[in-house]
C-alpha cells in the first residue's frame, strides 16, 4: 500500500465520511470527499490513478479540507483584473487608429500614458486593439544584404 498523507488523520477521515452523506453523489465536492476517504483506505497513488488526477491535486484537496473544511473544496471563482480604460478611451483610440493606421502598439501605449495618464501594459494595448476589431500586422523584415533591385525585378515578374 502506498503512503498516506500526514494531514489525513482519523478525525479528518471520520468528518469526511459524515459530510459525504449530505451531498449528491455526483457533485464535484462529493467526488473530492470520496477521493479523500479512499486515500485514507487505499493510499494516494492508487486513488489518483483510479480518479484520473494528479497526486498533487489530491494532496491539495486534503490540505484544503483539513484547513477550510467543505469551503476549501469548492471551486474558487477567479476574478480578472478590470480594465482601466472606459468607453470614451476606446472611442479616442479608435479615432487614433483610423487617422493613423500605421500606429504601433508602443506608440498607442505612449499616447494612452500622455493623454489619459493611464499606465497599461503592451499586452493590454494589444487586447484593446483586438476589441476594436483591428489586428496588429507587422511587415516582414528585410535582410541587410538584400538588394532592392532584385526585389523590384521579382515584383515585376
C-alpha positions as CSV (number, residue, x, y, z in Angstrom):
1,X,0.0,0.0,0.0
2,X,1.3,3.5,-0.9
3,X,1.9,6.1,1.8
4,X,-1.0,8.2,3.2
5,X,-0.8,11.9,3.6
6,X,0.2,13.1,7.1
7,X,-2.7,15.6,7.0
8,X,-5.2,12.8,6.5
9,X,-5.9,12.0,10.2
10,X,-8.5,9.6,11.5
11,X,-10.7,12.6,12.7
12,X,-10.5,14.2,9.2
13,X,-11.4,10.8,7.7
14,X,-14.5,10.5,10.0
15,X,-15.5,14.1,9.3
16,X,-15.3,13.4,5.5
17,X,-17.5,10.3,5.9
18,X,-20.1,12.3,7.8
19,X,-20.2,15.1,5.3
20,X,-20.4,12.8,2.3
21,X,-23.9,11.7,3.2
22,X,-25.2,15.3,2.9
23,X,-24.1,15.7,-0.7
24,X,-25.4,14.5,-4.1
25,X,-23.1,11.6,-5.1
26,X,-22.4,13.2,-8.5
27,X,-21.4,16.7,-7.3
28,X,-17.8,17.9,-7.6
29,X,-17.4,18.3,-3.8
30,X,-18.8,14.7,-3.2
31,X,-16.3,13.3,-5.6
32,X,-13.4,15.1,-3.9
33,X,-14.6,13.9,-0.5
34,X,-14.9,10.4,-1.8
35,X,-11.3,10.7,-3.1
36,X,-10.1,11.9,0.3
37,X,-11.9,8.9,2.1
38,X,-10.5,6.5,-0.4
39,X,-7.0,7.9,0.0
40,X,-7.1,7.0,3.7
41,X,-8.0,3.4,2.8
42,X,-6.0,2.8,-0.3
43,X,-3.3,5.4,-0.5
44,X,-2.7,8.4,-2.6
45,X,-1.1,6.7,-5.6
46,X,-3.9,4.2,-6.2
47,X,-6.6,6.8,-5.7
48,X,-5.0,9.3,-8.0
49,X,-4.7,6.6,-10.6
50,X,-8.3,5.5,-10.3
51,X,-9.8,9.0,-10.2
52,X,-7.5,10.1,-13.1
53,X,-6.0,13.0,-11.2
54,X,-2.5,14.1,-10.2
55,X,-1.2,13.1,-6.8
56,X,-0.5,16.8,-6.1
57,X,-4.2,17.6,-6.7
58,X,-5.2,15.0,-4.2
59,X,-2.7,16.3,-1.6
60,X,-4.1,19.8,-2.3
61,X,-7.7,18.7,-1.7
62,X,-6.7,17.0,1.6
63,X,-4.8,20.1,2.8
64,X,-7.7,22.4,1.8
65,X,-10.3,20.1,3.5
66,X,-8.1,19.9,6.7
67,X,-7.7,23.7,6.8
68,X,-11.0,25.1,5.5
69,X,-13.4,22.2,5.6
70,X,-16.0,22.0,2.9
71,X,-15.4,25.5,1.7
72,X,-11.9,24.6,0.8
73,X,-13.2,22.0,-1.7
74,X,-15.5,24.4,-3.5
75,X,-14.3,25.7,-6.9
76,X,-12.8,29.1,-6.4
77,X,-14.0,31.8,-8.7
78,X,-11.2,33.8,-10.1
79,X,-11.8,37.4,-10.8
80,X,-10.0,39.1,-13.6
81,X,-8.5,42.5,-13.3
82,X,-10.8,45.2,-14.6
83,X,-9.6,47.3,-17.4
84,X,-8.6,50.9,-16.7
85,X,-10.0,52.1,-20.0
86,X,-13.6,53.2,-20.4
87,X,-15.8,53.7,-23.5
88,X,-14.6,57.2,-24.1
89,X,-11.0,56.0,-24.1
90,X,-11.9,53.2,-26.6
91,X,-13.5,55.8,-28.9
92,X,-10.5,58.0,-28.8
93,X,-8.1,55.1,-29.5
94,X,-10.4,54.1,-32.4
95,X,-10.0,57.6,-33.8
96,X,-6.2,57.5,-33.5
97,X,-6.1,54.2,-35.4
98,X,-8.4,55.4,-38.1
99,X,-6.4,58.6,-38.6
100,X,-3.1,56.9,-38.4
101,X,-3.3,53.2,-39.4
102,X,0.4,52.6,-39.0
103,X,0.5,53.3,-35.3
104,X,2.5,50.7,-33.3
105,X,1.3,49.2,-30.1
106,X,4.2,51.0,-28.3
107,X,3.1,54.4,-29.8
108,X,-0.5,53.7,-28.7
109,X,0.7,52.9,-25.2
110,X,2.7,56.1,-25.0
111,X,-0.3,58.1,-26.2
112,X,-2.5,56.5,-23.6
113,X,0.0,57.4,-20.9
114,X,0.3,61.0,-22.2
115,X,-3.4,61.8,-22.9
116,X,-5.2,59.7,-20.2
117,X,-2.5,59.4,-17.6
118,X,-3.1,55.7,-17.5
119,X,-0.2,53.2,-17.4
120,X,-1.1,49.9,-19.1
121,X,1.0,47.0,-20.5
122,X,1.7,46.3,-24.1
123,X,-0.5,43.2,-23.8
124,X,-3.4,45.3,-22.6
125,X,-2.9,47.7,-25.5
126,X,-2.9,44.7,-27.9
127,X,-6.1,43.4,-26.4
128,X,-7.7,46.8,-26.7
129,X,-6.8,47.0,-30.4
130,X,-8.3,43.5,-30.8
131,X,-11.5,44.6,-29.0
132,X,-11.8,47.4,-31.5
133,X,-11.7,44.8,-34.3
134,X,-8.3,45.7,-35.6
135,X,-5.3,43.5,-35.9
136,X,-1.7,44.4,-35.4
137,X,0.2,43.4,-38.6
138,X,3.9,43.8,-38.8
139,X,5.8,44.0,-42.1
140,X,8.2,41.2,-42.9
141,X,11.8,42.3,-42.1
142,X,14.2,42.6,-44.9
143,X,17.7,41.2,-44.8
144,X,20.5,43.7,-44.6
145,X,22.3,42.2,-47.6
146,X,19.1,42.1,-49.7
147,X,19.3,44.2,-52.9
148,X,16.4,46.5,-53.7
149,X,16.8,46.0,-57.5
150,X,16.3,42.2,-57.1
151,X,13.1,42.9,-55.1
152,X,11.8,45.2,-57.8
153,X,12.6,42.6,-60.5
154,X,10.8,39.9,-58.5
155,X,7.7,42.1,-58.0
156,X,7.6,42.8,-61.8
157,X,7.6,39.1,-62.7
